[in-house]
Amino acid sequence: MEAPGTYRAGYWLSEANNLRPFSVKDAVEMNSELSLYELMDVAAGLTSRQVGDVVSYAVSYNINYSNYCAASCPICAFYVPVKIKGRTSAGYELSVEDVGRETEKAREAGATEIHIVGGFNPGLSVEYYESIFAEVKRRLPDITLKALTIPEIDFIARVTGNSIREVVDRFRAAGMDAHTGGGAEIFDKEVRRQITTPEKISGEKWLEDAALIHGMGMKGNSTMTYGHLENWEQIIDHMIRLRDSQIRTPGFLSFIPLKFSPENTPLLKMGKVKGPSPADKDLRVIALARIIMGMAIQNISVYWVSIGKGVSQIALNGGGSDLVGTAFSEKIFGATNRKEGSTTEELDHLIREIGRIPAVRDSFYRIVRYP
């Protein structure tokens, strides 16, 4: 392995003056041989060269249209099994009018982006989604509508008898501007089998669907859920597969590592995990993401909702360049008792406190204004 500082450009590793993409083996060795400080120092240098001192975020408002779900994944605390629909008061489906009221709350919050996701609800038609998207755009025509995880899009296509291409075309016509990139979890087959259920698509299908959607011109984020049953090789493999997908068919706007929050999840109740992963793992994940993604995915996001604001500040000095968003009305992580909120003023303060420059961006990572 080469000494720290010779990693010259993100996902390229210098060996004997030859440049080649990082492999899983390269990154695993680097992660084991470098201290956390050394790894973060490499990542910080790359961040400075690639994106400078600006840390961005979106003013985002979350709408979760339904928590009924056919998947019932052990990793999730948000869902209510669809099979008990009608026999519980815990489940819900938002009407078009409900979504309209939530959209007005987004207006009052000054949101520039509305983020819409929910459970795998087989009782909802394509027309339902078209209606709620159209309602958002009717009330806020200039807002960016980032909607649905890639597994949600695949599920809707399957249960309604449409192709993914047909569903995406219809949703785009109704007002959907981008996908959320969620549901990637971990691509490794064995780990994925333990944290999801067969109703959720495989990692290979996630990447296949992403390439199809990107080929249609619709962009979105990429994600990874870590801190459960995976190891470092599986984390690194996930990142490299995202990077390679981006090189083949560009469309990922950012990479957002999502720390698993175990509270109230079946995975915790089954005793398969004991608690959240430590902060040093969060910091290594962000640093590795910057080094591995390189110029392929330059926006490395630090999701303060999942790792906390203090650790987020440290991560921004070790590879991160974005705080995702204000996440007003977020309910997925909220179901695991992570109910911490934020304001634009607080995010600005967090960024300035570490000597960086805050910037409000749109969903496509274009700077809108400097506070």
N, C-alpha and C positions, 0 to 999 in steps of 0.2 A: 504493500500500500504506500502511496505517496504521502508526503507530509501535508498538514493542513495549509491551505492557501494555494495549492496547486490545482484545485478544482476550478477550472478556469471559466466555465460557462454552464452553470446549471446542470442539465442532464448529461453533459459531456464530461468524461473522465479522462484526464491526461495520463497516458502510459507510454513511456519511452518516446515522448514527443509525437505520439499518435493519438488522435482524438476519436472516441467512439462512444456510443450511448451507454449510460449506466445499465448494467445487467442486475438481476436480483442478487447474484453472488457479490458483485462489486459493492452494492449498497449495504448488504448484510455485513460484509467485512468492515466497511467504513463505520457503520453504526456501532459495531462491537469494539473497534479499535480507538475511536475518538471519544474523549470525555464529552459530557453534555456541553460544557463551556466551549470546547473546540468545535463541536458540531454547530452550535448556535453562531459562533464567530464566522464560520464558513458561510452559513446561511445569511447572516447579516450583511456580509460583503456582497453577496449576490443580489440581495434585496436592494441595497444602495445603488448598484449599477443598473439593475433592471427597471426599478420603479421609483427610485429616489426616496425622499423623506415624507411623501404624502401617505396618509392612512385614510382610506375612504369608508363610507357606509351609506346605505340607502335608508330613507325614511319609509319603513315598510309596515304594513298592517296585515295581520293574518286572519283569514277566514277558513274555518274548518267546517265543511258543508255537512258531514255526517261522521259519526264514530262507529256505526255498524260496519262490521268487517267479516268477510268470509275467510280471511287468512289467519287471524288469531295467532300472530307470531309471538314466541316466547320472549322476544326482545322488547315488546311493546306494552305500555301501560295505558294507552289511549283507547284501544278498541273495546267494543261490546260485541260479542258474537252475534252474527246476523241470525243464527238459528233460534235465538231467544227473543227475536223482535216480536213485540206485542205482549211479551210476558215480563218486561222490565221497564222501569222508568228511567234507567240510566242511559238508554240510547236515544239518539235524535237524528233528524234529517231537517236541514234548513229549507224553508220554502223560498221561492223567488223574492217574496216580500221580506223575509228574514235577511236575505243577502243584501237587499236594498238598504235595510236599516243599518247593517254592518258597514256598508259602503259609505253611508253618511257619517258614521263614526270615524272612518278613515279620512274623510274630507276634513272633519273637525280636528283630527290629529295632524293634518298637513302632510299626509302620506303621498309619496310619489310612486309607490309600488304597492299593489295588493297581491298577496301570496295565498293561493287557494289550494289546499290539499285535504284529503279525508280518507276514510276507510274504503275497503273493497266492498262496495254495496251493490249487490246484483239487482236490487229493485229499482235502480235509477237508470233511466234511459239516456241515450245520446242527446235527446231533446232537452232533458233536464239540465245537463251541463251547458248546452247552447243557451238556454234561457238565463241561467245565473250569470254566465259570462256577458251576455248581451245586457243584462240589467246593470252590471258593474260599469260597462262602457256607456250605457245610456246616462247614468248619473255622473260619471267622471270620465268623459271621453278622452282626456289627455293622460290618464293614469296608465302605467304599465301593468299589465295583468300577467303575472307569472303563475302558472297553474299546473298542478298535477305532477306527481312523480312519474318516472318512466314505467314502473310496474303498474301504476294506476291506469296509464294510457293503454298498456297491453291488456290489462284486465277488462277495461271498458270495451275494447275492440273484440275480445273473445266472447264476452257474455251478450253482446249486442249483435254479433254476427257480422261485424264490419272488419275491414283491414285496418291496420295501424295508419296507413296512408290516408284512408277515407276519414278516419276519426280526427287525425291532425288537421286535415284540410277543412273539415267542418268546424272544428274548434277555433281554428285561426280566423275563419270567416265570422265567427260569433264574437271575437274579440281577444282570444288568447294570443299573447305576444311572445311568450317564452315558456319552456318547461322548467321545473324546479331542480331537476337533477337528483332528487331523493330516491330512496329505495335501493341504492347500490349495496348498502351494508358492507359485507366483505365478500369478494368474489370466490375465495377458496371454497370448493364444493363441500368438504367435510364440515367446516365451521358453519357454512351457510345452512347446511342440513339441520344443525342443532339450534340455530337462532331464528330460523324462519319456518314456514310450512310450504307444502307443495303448491299452494295457490299463488305464492309469490314466485316470479320467474327466476331462472338461474342467473348467475353472474354473466355467463356467456350470452344469454338472451338479452340481458340488460345492455351489454355493449353493442349487440347487433341492432337492437331497437334504437339506441342512441345514434348509431351511425345512420340509420334510415331517416330518423327525424332531422338530424343535422343535414343530411343530403337534400332534404326538402326545404332547407333554408331557415328552420326554426332552431334557435340556439337555447342554451340553458346552462346551469351549473353542473358540476360533478361533485359527488360526495363519497364519504367512507365513514362507516360507523365502527369505532374501535373501542377497546377497553372492556371486552367481554371474554371470549374464549380463544381469541386469535393470538398468534405469536408475531415476532418482528418480521420474519420471512413472509408471512401472509399479508401483513400491512404493506411491505415494500412491493410485493407482487401486485397488489391492488393498485398502488400508485403508478407503477410502470405500465400496467395494462391500460390505465386511463391515459397516460402520456402517449402511448403508442396509438391508441384510438384517435387521439387529438391530431397526431401527425398524419394519420391516414385520412380522416374525415373531420376537419376542424368544426367546432361548434360549442365546445365547452368554454364558458365565460370565466369560470373560476374553479378552484378546488376548495371544498369546505369539509375538513375533517370534523366529524360529529362524535364527541365523547359519549359513550353509552352511559345513560343515567339509570341505575338499576332499581330505584325505589318503585315499588308497586308492580314490578314486572314479574311474569311467570318464571323467568330465568333466575331471579333472586329467590323467589318462593320455593323453587325446586332445589335450591342450594348449589346451583352450578356456578354462581358468582357470589362473592362475599361482600362486595361493595364497589365503589367507583375506583378506577385506576388512579395511580398517583400523579401529581402534577409534573414530575420529571418526564413521565411518558408523554403527556400533552405537549411539552416543549420539544421533545425529540421528534414527535410526529410532525409538528409545524416545520422544524428545521429540515427534516428529511424531505418533506414535500417541496420546499423551495429548491433544494439541491437536485432532487430527482426530476421535477417537472421542468425546470429550466426555462427556456424561452417558449416551450409548447403551451404551458398554462402559467401565465405570469402573475395572475391574481390569486394569492394564497390567503384564504380567509380564516380568521380566528373568530369562532363563534362563542362570544362571551356568555351566551345563555347556557352553554353546556360545560364550560370550564371555569367560569367565574371571571369577574372583571380584573382582579389582581393578577392572576396567572395570564390573562389575555394581554395585559400590558407587557409582561416579560416576553411573551411569545411574539409580540410585535417587534421586539428588538432581537429576535432570533429567527426571522424568516417570514413573518406575517406582514401583510400590507393592507388588510381590509378587516372591518369588524362586522361584516354581513349587513346588519341593519338594526333598527330600533325594535323590531319584532313585537309591535303592539298587538295585544290580544292573542299571544302565542299559547296554544293549548296542548301540543304534543309533548313537549318537555314539561309543561305544567302538570300533566298527569302523573309525572314522577316526582312531584313536589318541588320542582325547580320553578319557582314563581317570581324570581327576581326580575324587576322591570328596569327600564332606563328611559332617558329622554335624550334629545339631540344635544342639549347643553351638557349633560353628564358625559356622553361619548366624546364630545369636543374636549372636555376637561381631561378625560383619561388619556387622550392622544397628546394633548399639549404637555401634560405632566411628564411624559417620557421624551420630550423634545422633538416630537414629530408634528406634522402639519395636518389638521383635520380637513376633510373635504366631503361634501355631500355629493353622491353620484347617482346616476340613473341605474336601471337594471342591467344595462349593457356596459357598465364600468366607464362611462363618460362623465367627467366632472361637471356637476351642475353649478355649484357655488362653493366658495370658501367662507365658512362662518366667521 
